[in-house]
Amino acid sequence: MILGMSIATFTILHVIICLIGLIAGLVVVFGMFSSKRMTGWTALFLVSTILISVTGFMFPIHGFTPALGTGVVSMVILIAAVAGLYFFKLGGAWRWIYVACAVAALYLNVFVLIVQSFQKILSLNALAPTQSEPPFLIAQAAALLIFVVFGFLAAARFHPERRAS
């Protein structure tokens, strides 16, 4: 039991939060391409992505795992994103720090989605049962490349202070 829920029910809740975070994150990043702050979507993305890590830490895992490491890295990135957006108001270097952290947090969500997909979807698992086979590595490399491009585009185009004037 986790928070009074069976592990299966808690897992479903965790997956729903993950899907919300992924969708909201994509909306936010695509909004950055046209300098849109997307205040509500951004709050939803940041809160749901923080909740992804928090709920991930609640699973009965013994010992330190790559999943826990990813959660720790995600939380550090999210703290910087929240600080840049809400405390430093995107001033100076905090604009690009926020953009880099938001895009990186979304990338980590996609990274985990790919890992989980190759573990849980039988047809993908058959292609890469140990997650060291080319289909898995190609999927992860493609995601990384896409998010590096997204990060550069968002950092170059996200200037909400210019849009406001």
C-alpha positions as CSV (number, residue, x, y, z in Angstrom):
1,M,0.0,0.0,0.0
2,I,1.1,3.5,-0.9
3,L,-0.9,6.5,0.4
4,G,-3.7,4.1,1.2
5,M,-3.7,2.7,-2.4
6,S,-2.7,-0.6,-3.7
7,I,0.5,-0.6,-5.7
8,A,-1.5,-1.2,-8.9
9,T,-3.8,1.8,-8.2
10,F,-0.8,4.0,-7.2
11,T,1.0,3.0,-10.4
12,I,-2.1,4.1,-12.5
13,L,-2.1,7.4,-10.7
14,H,1.6,7.8,-11.3
15,V,1.2,7.0,-15.0
16,I,-1.7,9.5,-15.3
17,I,0.5,12.2,-13.7
18,C,3.3,11.3,-16.2
19,L,0.9,11.7,-19.2
20,I,-0.3,15.0,-17.9
21,G,3.3,16.2,-17.4
22,L,4.3,15.0,-20.9
23,I,1.4,16.7,-22.6
24,A,1.7,20.0,-20.6
25,G,5.5,20.0,-21.2
26,L,5.1,19.7,-24.9
27,V,2.6,22.5,-24.9
28,V,5.0,24.7,-22.9
29,V,8.0,23.9,-25.0
30,F,6.2,24.6,-28.3
31,G,4.9,27.8,-26.7
32,M,8.5,28.8,-26.0
33,F,9.2,28.7,-29.8
34,S,6.9,31.7,-30.2
35,S,7.8,33.4,-26.8
36,K,4.5,32.5,-25.2
37,R,4.7,32.2,-21.4
38,M,1.7,29.9,-21.2
39,T,1.3,30.5,-17.5
40,G,-1.3,27.9,-16.7
41,W,0.3,25.2,-18.8
42,T,3.7,26.0,-17.3
43,A,2.4,25.6,-13.8
44,L,0.7,22.3,-14.7
45,F,3.9,21.1,-16.3
46,L,6.1,22.0,-13.4
47,V,3.7,20.7,-10.7
48,S,3.0,17.4,-12.5
49,T,6.7,16.8,-13.3
50,I,7.6,17.4,-9.7
51,L,4.8,15.0,-8.7
52,I,6.2,12.4,-11.1
53,S,9.5,12.4,-9.2
54,V,7.8,12.6,-5.8
55,T,5.5,9.7,-6.5
56,G,8.3,7.8,-8.2
57,F,10.3,7.9,-4.9
58,M,7.3,6.4,-3.1
59,F,7.4,3.0,-4.9
60,P,8.9,0.2,-2.8
61,I,12.3,0.1,-4.4
62,H,15.3,-1.4,-2.5
63,G,18.6,0.2,-3.1
64,F,19.7,2.9,-5.4
65,T,18.5,2.4,-9.0
66,P,18.8,4.3,-12.3
67,A,15.1,5.3,-11.8
68,L,15.9,6.9,-8.4
69,G,18.9,8.6,-10.0
70,T,16.8,10.0,-12.8
71,G,14.3,11.3,-10.2
72,V,17.0,13.0,-8.2
73,V,18.4,14.7,-11.3
74,S,14.9,15.7,-12.4
75,M,14.2,17.3,-9.0
76,V,17.5,19.3,-9.1
77,I,16.6,20.5,-12.6
78,L,13.0,21.4,-11.6
79,I,14.2,23.4,-8.6
80,A,16.3,25.5,-10.9
81,A,13.4,25.9,-13.4
82,V,11.0,26.9,-10.6
83,A,13.6,29.3,-9.2
84,G,14.3,30.9,-12.6
85,L,10.7,31.4,-13.4
86,Y,9.0,32.2,-10.2
87,F,11.8,33.7,-8.0
88,F,14.1,35.3,-10.5
89,K,11.3,36.2,-13.0
90,L,13.4,35.1,-16.0
91,G,15.8,38.0,-15.4
92,G,19.2,37.9,-17.0
93,A,20.7,34.4,-17.3
94,W,17.6,32.9,-15.6
95,R,15.7,33.0,-18.8
96,W,17.9,30.5,-20.6
97,I,18.5,28.6,-17.4
98,Y,14.7,28.2,-17.0
99,V,14.4,27.2,-20.7
100,A,17.2,24.6,-20.5
101,C,15.8,23.2,-17.3
102,A,12.3,23.0,-18.5
103,V,13.3,21.3,-21.7
104,A,15.7,18.9,-19.8
105,A,12.9,18.0,-17.4
106,L,10.6,17.2,-20.3
107,Y,13.4,15.2,-22.0
108,L,13.8,13.1,-18.8
109,N,10.1,12.4,-18.8
110,V,10.4,11.2,-22.4
111,F,13.6,9.2,-21.6
112,V,11.7,7.3,-18.9
113,L,8.7,6.9,-21.2
114,I,11.0,5.2,-23.7
115,V,12.6,3.0,-21.0
116,Q,9.2,2.0,-19.7
117,S,7.8,1.4,-23.2
118,F,10.6,-1.0,-24.0
119,Q,10.1,-2.8,-20.7
120,K,6.3,-3.0,-20.7
121,I,5.2,-3.1,-24.4
122,L,5.7,-6.7,-25.6
123,S,6.5,-5.8,-29.2
124,L,9.1,-3.3,-28.2
125,N,10.5,-5.6,-25.5
126,A,11.0,-8.2,-28.1
127,L,13.1,-5.8,-30.2
128,A,15.3,-4.8,-27.2
129,P,14.9,-7.2,-24.2
130,T,18.0,-5.9,-22.4
131,Q,17.7,-2.3,-23.6
132,S,21.2,-2.4,-25.1
133,E,20.0,-3.4,-28.6
134,P,20.0,-1.0,-31.5
135,P,16.2,-0.2,-31.5
136,F,16.3,1.0,-27.9
137,L,19.6,2.9,-28.4
138,I,18.2,4.5,-31.7
139,A,15.0,5.6,-29.9
140,Q,17.0,7.2,-27.0
141,A,19.5,8.8,-29.3
142,A,16.7,10.3,-31.5
143,A,14.9,11.6,-28.4
144,L,18.1,13.2,-27.1
145,L,18.8,14.8,-30.5
146,I,15.2,16.1,-30.8
147,F,15.4,17.7,-27.3
148,V,18.8,19.2,-27.9
149,V,17.3,20.9,-31.0
150,F,14.2,21.9,-29.0
151,G,16.4,23.3,-26.3
152,F,18.4,25.5,-28.7
153,L,15.3,26.7,-30.5
154,A,13.5,27.5,-27.3
155,A,16.5,29.3,-25.8
156,A,16.8,31.4,-29.0
157,R,13.2,32.2,-29.4
158,F,11.8,32.5,-25.8
159,H,11.9,36.1,-25.0
160,P,8.6,36.9,-23.2
161,E,9.8,40.3,-22.1
162,R,10.0,41.4,-25.8
163,R,6.5,40.0,-26.5
164,A,5.0,41.9,-23.6
165,S,6.1,45.3,-25.0
